[in-house]
């Protein structure tokens, strides 16, 4: 899929969100310039874009039934349509564009307009296969957020999660953030846990009991092949993949004692990282690949610690709460998100990587676990039992507002892992 930026005059704006009044936005249908007479492809673009803008927490999507103009008879370039039609329904922004399809090929152009200023803020052109249309919408959603907030959105990315899918067994799935392109990565009648992407979303690491004993499996997502990783030191009960995909930190248990080891991607040992007679688990590697956060009970209760991946003495980060675990680095490396237990229930907190005062970001409703940051650092995905079953939710970190559930169904969903941007 290729993309070319359409020219637009420079403009800087500030939108009301987050936390304030959401900015009303209209997403018009794409004008069919040929080959999309049933508007199936245009509708796929519009539907995906609307869902991503809704999940952003910055916009209020206006009801298409209120739109005055017909996108098939109206224009989409500046000067070819009436801004008054959009001002009359109180739109701050409107998305317009066109679609041309021939065979399996698609060419798509989309623009974001500021209705009040009657200005084109941004435009993008995409070309690819028909199957690429939803991803074009995700990339355009990211561009809309960049135009409106100065920071690229997080939607051209993947989510990995653990789901029972309505059955008994926990399997690993991947999907787009708004729930499309779901792919069942594992299919074995056992337990699969703790998915972890590298930054380029080329590999995914997970723990599985499919060979009767727990082991890590590294999947090459493009080749759809995988490698089993075990250790002579004991049972591998967890692990994480480094951002560059070249190293693994594995939690290895023997006789009730669990320590962390740094391994190559093939599973060869580089060095032992921790050496205590207790439990050291839940490893997380910083975005620059230099630091390791993990959970240890060396102080008597499970707490989050930080150390250099090259070795050295760990520093305790958390002091509030008697059970803190599953640390996750923010994309800029400045914060950790983690889960902390109180009265038998977990909530998500953030804390500076150097330690300090923790901030509770979930609301105490249900048990909230396994935080994972979006690639832009504005959102956290996490699992919660606030509904009948465990679901994956997204919240905006700045205002601690839960925007939406990302999953729905009869099963239980947990252990979300949010990838980096695709293609980077």
N, C-alpha and C positions, 0 to 999 in steps of 0.2 A: 504494500500500500504506500503510495507516495503522497506528498502534501506540498503545496505551494501557498505562501501567504499572499492574500489579495491586499492591494495597497489600501491604506486608510490614513486619514489625517491623525496626527497625534492628539490625544485627549486624555486627561486625567480626571477621575471622579472618585468620590467616596460614597459607598452605598451604606444603607442603614445598619445592616446586620454586622456581626452577630449580637444578639441580645436585645437589639432595638426592633423597630418595626421592619418587617421583611419587605424587600423591594418587589413590587408587582412586575412580573415578566410574562409576556405572551410568546409562545413558540408557534409560529405559523406553520402550516403545511408547506412542504417544498413544492415548487412549481415543476411540473413534469415537462421537460423539454424533449422527451422522446424515450420510449421503451419502458416507462413505469405507469402505464395507463390505469392499472388497478391500484396505484399508489401504495403498493405493498412495501417497496423499499423505502419510500419517503416516510411512510408511517413507522417503519422500524427505526429510522433515524430520530424522528420526533419523539416516539415513545421512550427510547433510551435516554435522549437528552432531557426530557421532562423529569424522568425519575432521578437522574444524576443531579439536576439543579435542585430538586426537592431535597435530596440527601445532603446537599451542601449546607443547608441551614441559613442561607443568605437570601433566598428568593421565595416569593409566594406565586405559585403558578396560577395564571388566570384561566378560567374555564373556556375551552375552545367554543362552546356554544354561544358565548358572548361576543365572539369575533364578528365584525361587520363585513369585512372583505372576503372574497373568495380567492385563495392563493393561485388558483388555476387561471383566473382572468386578470388578476392584479400583477404588477411587476414586483421585482425583488431588489433591483438596484436603486440607489439613491435617486430621487426624482421621478420614479416610476409608480409610486404609491402615495397615499395620503396619510401623513402622520396624524391628522385629526381623527381618523378612524380608530387609532390606537390610544390617543389621548382621551377620547370619549369613554373608553372602558377603563381609564385610570392606569394604563400601563406605563411604568417607568422605562422599561426596555422591551424591545421586540426582536425576535430572531426570524429572519426570512432567508430564503435560499432557493436553489434549483437542483434538479436531479436529471441526469441523462444516463440511460442504461442501454447497452447493446450486448446481446449474448450474456456472458457472465460478468462483463466489465461495467463499472459504474464510475461516473464523474459527478462530483457533488461540490457545490459552493454554498457556503452559509455565511451570513453577516449578523453582527450584533449592532443594533441601533439604539441610541439614546433618544427617546421620544420627545422629551422636553426641549432638548437642544437641537432636535432634528438633524443629528449627526450620526454618521457611521463610525462606530468605535473600533471595529475590528472585523476582519474577514478572513476566512480560510477556504482553500480549495483542496479537495482530496480525490484521489483516484485509486481504484482497486477492484477487487471482486465483490460480488453481491454479498458474500458472507462477511466482508469487512465493514459493512455499513454501521452496525452497532458500535464497533470500535471507533469509527469516524465520529460518531456522536459523543463518545467518551472523551476523545481528544478535543472536540469542540467545547464540551463542558469545562474541561481544564482551561481552555483558552478564554472562555467567558469569565471564569473566576480570576484569571490573571489580568484581564482587561478591567474588571470591576474592583479588584482588591489589591492588585499589584503582585499577587502571588499565585502561581500556577496551581490548579486544582489537582486532586488526588485520584481521579477516576480512571485514567488509563493505566490500570493496575489489576492485580489479581488478589483474590482472597482464598486462602486454604483453610480448611476447617475439618473437625471431626464430627461425624453425624451417624446416628443409628439409622437414619432414613426410614424410621417406622418399624425397623426390625430389632434384633437383639444385639447385633455386632456393631462395633465402632469402626467405621471406615473413613478414609481420607478423601475429601472432595476438593476440587478447585472450581472457582466460578468468578465471573466479573462481580464488581461491587454491588451492582443492582440486581444480581441474581441470575443473569443470563450465562450462557456458555458453561453450564455446570458439567463437570467431568469427574467421574468416579475413578480415583487414582488406584485405590486398592479394592480387592474383592476376595477376601478370605474370611472364613467364619471364626474370627477371633477379635483381638483388640489391637487397634492402631491409634497412635497418639502423637502429639507434639510436632506438628509439621513446622518446618523452618525453611524459608527461601534464602538464596543468595540475592545480592542486590540486583543482578541482571535477570533474575527470574529464569535462569537456565537450569538450576538444580533445586531439588526439594529433598530435605532430610526428614525422616520420620522414624518413630519407634514402633516395632511390631512384635507380637508374640506368635506370628504365623509358623515359626519353626519350633514351637513349644517353649523355647527359651527366648527372653527378650533380646532383641538386637536392633541396631540402627540400619536403615536402608537409605542409600543415596540414589535418587532418581534423576537421570538425565531427561529433562522434560521434552526436549526436542527429539531425541532418539527413542524415547519411551523405553529406556533400559534402566536397570537398577543394579546396585552393588550392595552386598551384605557386609556390615562392619561389626566385627566382634573384637574381644580383647582377651589376652591370656591372663589378665589381672582379675577377672571375675565377670559378673553379669552386667551388660550394658543396659542401664535403666533410663537413659535420657541423653539428650545432646542438642547441640545447635550448630548451625553452619555459619562460617565467617562470611562477612559481606562480599568478599572477592570470590567466595566459593572454593577456596583452596585448602581450608583447614576446618577441622571439627573439634569442638570441645565436648567430650563425652563424660557422663557420670557413670562410674563403674563401681558396683557393689560386691563386696565379699565379706561374709560372716557378719553381716549387719553394719558394716562400715562402708561408706560411699565417699569416694574422692573423684576429683576432676582431672582429666588428662587431655592434653593437646595432641591431636592426631592430624596426619595428612588426610587429604580427601579420600585416599585409598585405604585409610585405616591404620597406617604405620604410626607408631608412637614417636612423638617429638619430645615431649617432656611431661612429667607429672606436675600438676599445678597446685594441688592442695594435698596436705598430709596430716589429717587429724583422725582421731578415733571415733568420730561421730558421723554426721551426714552433711555432705556438700552436694547440692543439686541445683536444678533450674538455671543453667548457665545462659548468659546473654553476652554477646560481643558488641563492642561499641562500633559506630559507623566507620571510624578510622581504622578499625582492626587492632587497636592497641590496648584496649582495656577490657576487663572481664567483670561482669556483675554476676552474683550467684547467691544462693541461699545456703546458710550454714547454721547449725545448732551449737557451734563452739562456745557461745556465751550462755548456753542453757536453754534458750528458746530459738526457734528458727528466725533469723534476721538476714537482711540483705547486706552483702559485703561487696567491696570493689578491690580489684588488684590489677596490676599490669599483666598482660598476656605473656610477657617475657619472663615473668616470675616476680618474686618479692613478697613482702608481707601484706596481707589484705587489710583494708580499712573498713570498719563497720559503718554503714550508712544509716540504717534505721534503728530508732530507739523507742518509738511509740508503738504499742501493740505487742502482743506476745506470740504472733505467728505471721511473719511477713515473707512472701515468696513470689515467684514468677516475675522477676524484674525484666523490664524491656526498655531499651534506650530509645530516646527520641531521635529523629533523623539528624538533628544538629548536634547530638551528643551531649546536650546540656542538662537533660532531665532523665529520670527513670520513672516509669510507671510500674506499679506492683500491686499485689492484692494483700490485704491485711484483715485478719479475722477479729471479730468482736461478737461476743455472745453467740458463737457457733455459726456466724454468717460472715462472708467476705465482702469487702468493698474495695474499689480501686482508688489508689492514691498516686500522686506524683510528688517527686522530691528532687532537688538539685543533685547532680551526680557527686558533688563534694560533700553532701549531707546538708542538713538544715531542717526547716519546718516542713513537714508533709502537708499536702493539700488533698482533702478528700474530694474526688470528682464524681463518684456515683452517690446516689441518694438514699442508700440504706434499704431500698426496696428489693427484696429477693437476695440471693447470693450472687455476687458479681466477681468474675474471675477471668484470668488469662488476658490481660490487656495487650494490645498490639497497635502500634502507631501507624497512621497513614503516612505515605511518603512525603507529604508537605508538612507534617507535624501538627496540623490543626485538629485532627480527629483521633479518637481511640476506638477501635473495635474491641469488644469484650463479650463474654458469655454471661447470661443472667437467667435466673429462675423467676424473674418478676412475673412472668406468665405461668401457665400451667406446666409447660415444658421449658427446658433450657433452650435459649435462642441466642443468636449473635446480634448485638446491637451496636449502633454507632453514636458517639457523643462528641460534641464540640468542646474541646478542652478549655477554651477561653471563658465560656459562660456555664460550663458543666451541664449543658442541655442535651438530653438524650433526644436525638432526632428521629430515629426509626429503628425497627428491627430489620436486619439484613437477610434473615432467613425465616422461613415459615414451613410448617408441615407437621407430620405426626410424630417425628422422632425427636431426639435431643441433640442439639448442636453445641459444640464447645471448641476450645483450643484454637481460636482464630489466629491466623498469621497473615498480615497484610504485606504484600510484596512492594518492591520499589516500582517506579514507573517502567512500563514495558518499553523495550527498544532503547534503553539507556544502559 
